[in-house]
Amino acid sequence: FPSHDNSSVQFRALISNIKEQVKPEYNEQRYIGRTERFVTYAGARRSVAMNFNIVAFSSGELDDMWTRINYLTGLAFPKRFSTSGFMTPPLFKLTVGKIYDVQPCYIDTLDFDLLDESITFDIDKQVSQVINVSMNLILLEKRSKLYNSPFYKITEDISSDQRKNGASR
């Protein structure tokens, strides 16, 4: 995640699930006197659902963990208000291995499990030492895509290697 000064914020997290959904969008029309539907393609929407745990393994790591949680929560709120009152959206770029590499996106939903029977609570600082995070992101494509486009970083690398070696799809 990018920080407020355009550097990145890394989460040491235990990822339990990443699920991507691709939803094509179509417009349907019906005309009087016709039984069939006329369908036009309107686009596609990609979303990612992620579940992960952020853990402070010592009381010394708690402040950093909660600073990152605070930052992540802030990504659901506007970056700033312009002088005319318009909000700047909190878009950011996600990197997860070679699946998503600086992938533009925004938060659709963000859920935190702050305390349940399996989460350890730090008595001194009076906060949880483990945060279970569930988030849904809407991906924004870096460029226009077609059906045979590379959609993941690993396939971008493969396509690049094929072009270098003169192989075709």
C-alpha positions in Angstrom: 0.0 0.0 0.0 1.3 3.5 -0.7 1.8 5.8 2.2 0.9 9.5 2.3 4.3 10.4 1.0 4.1 7.9 -1.9 6.3 5.4 -0.4 4.9 2.0 0.4 3.4 0.6 3.6 4.1 -3.1 4.1 1.9 -5.4 6.2 3.5 -8.4 7.8 0.4 -10.5 7.5 -0.7 -14.1 7.3 -2.9 -14.3 4.2 -5.6 -16.9 4.5 -7.6 -16.2 1.4 -7.6 -14.2 -1.9 -10.6 -14.5 -4.1 -11.0 -12.7 -7.4 -14.3 -12.1 -9.1 -14.6 -11.0 -12.7 -18.1 -9.8 -13.7 -18.9 -9.0 -17.3 -21.6 -6.4 -17.8 -24.2 -6.5 -20.5 -27.1 -4.2 -21.5 -30.2 -5.9 -22.8 -32.8 -4.3 -25.1 -36.2 -5.7 -26.2 -38.1 -4.3 -29.0 -41.9 -4.4 -29.6 -42.8 -7.3 -31.8 -39.5 -9.2 -31.3 -39.1 -12.2 -29.0 -35.3 -12.2 -28.8 -33.2 -10.0 -26.7 -30.5 -7.7 -28.1 -27.4 -7.7 -26.0 -24.5 -5.3 -26.0 -21.3 -5.7 -24.0 -20.8 -2.8 -21.5 -17.5 -3.8 -19.9 -16.2 -5.9 -17.0 -15.5 -5.4 -13.4 -12.7 -7.1 -11.4 -12.9 -7.3 -7.6 -10.7 -9.0 -5.0 -11.7 -10.3 -1.6 -8.8 -10.8 0.8 -8.6 -12.2 4.3 -5.5 -11.9 6.4 -4.3 -11.6 10.0 -2.0 -8.9 11.2 -0.1 -10.0 14.3 2.0 -8.3 16.9 4.4 -11.0 18.2 5.5 -8.8 21.0 4.2 -5.7 22.9 6.9 -3.7 21.1 5.3 -4.4 17.7 1.8 -3.2 18.9 2.3 0.5 18.1 3.5 -0.3 14.5 0.6 -2.8 13.9 -2.0 -0.3 15.1 -0.4 2.5 13.0 -0.8 0.3 10.0 -4.4 -0.6 10.9 -5.1 3.1 11.3 -3.6 3.8 7.8 -5.6 1.0 6.2 -8.8 2.4 7.7 -7.9 5.8 6.3 -7.8 4.3 2.8 -11.7 4.2 2.9 -11.9 8.0 3.5 -11.2 10.9 1.1 -7.6 12.0 0.8 -8.5 15.7 0.8 -11.2 18.2 0.0 -10.6 20.7 -2.8 -11.3 24.4 -2.3 -14.5 23.9 -4.2 -15.6 21.1 -1.8 -14.9 18.0 -4.0 -13.3 15.0 -2.4 -10.2 13.3 -3.8 -10.8 9.5 -3.8 -8.4 7.3 -1.9 -7.1 5.2 -4.8 -4.0 3.2 -4.1 -1.8 0.4 -5.7 -1.8 -3.1 -4.3 1.1 -5.5 -4.6 0.8 -9.2 -3.6 3.7 -11.3 -4.9 3.5 -11.7 -8.7 -0.3 -11.8 -8.7 -1.0 -8.1 -8.3 1.9 -5.7 -9.0 1.2 -2.1 -8.2 -2.4 -2.8 -9.2 -4.6 0.4 -9.0 -7.7 -0.2 -6.8 -10.0 1.2 -4.1 -11.6 -0.3 -1.1 -15.2 -1.5 -1.5 -15.6 -2.9 2.0 -13.2 -3.2 5.0 -13.9 -5.4 8.0 -11.9 -5.9 11.2 -12.3 -8.6 13.8 -10.8 -6.7 16.8 -11.6 -9.2 19.5 -13.1 -12.7 19.7 -12.3 -15.8 21.8 -9.2 -16.6 19.6 -7.6 -13.1 19.7 -5.0 -12.3 22.4 -5.5 -9.0 24.2 -2.5 -7.0 25.5 -3.4 -6.1 29.1 -0.8 -3.2 29.4 -1.7 -1.4 26.2 -5.3 -2.6 26.3 -5.6 -3.5 22.6 -5.7 -6.7 20.5 -2.5 -8.3 19.4 -4.1 -9.9 16.4 -6.4 -8.2 13.9 -8.4 -10.3 11.4 -8.9 -8.2 8.3 -11.4 -8.9 5.5 -11.4 -6.5 2.6 -13.0 -6.2 -0.8 -11.2 -4.2 -3.5 -12.3 -3.0 -6.9 -9.5 -3.2 -9.3 -8.9 -0.5 -11.9 -7.1 -1.6 -15.0 -3.8 0.0 -15.8 -4.7 0.0 -19.5 -7.5 -1.2 -21.8 -7.8 -4.9 -21.8 -8.9 -7.5 -24.3 -9.7 -11.2 -23.8 -6.1 -12.2 -24.4 -4.5 -9.5 -22.3 -2.2 -10.3 -19.4 -4.2 -9.6 -16.2 -1.7 -10.7 -13.6 2.0 -9.7 -13.1 3.2 -13.3 -13.7 1.4 -13.3 -17.1 2.9 -9.9 -18.0 6.3 -11.4 -17.4 5.5 -14.5 -19.5 4.2 -12.4 -22.3 7.3 -10.2 -22.2 9.5 -13.3 -22.3 7.6 -14.7 -25.3 8.0 -11.4 -27.2 11.7 -11.4 -26.5 12.1 -15.0 -27.7 9.9 -14.4 -30.8 7.1 -16.8 -29.7 3.6 -15.9 -30.5 0.4 -16.7 -28.6 
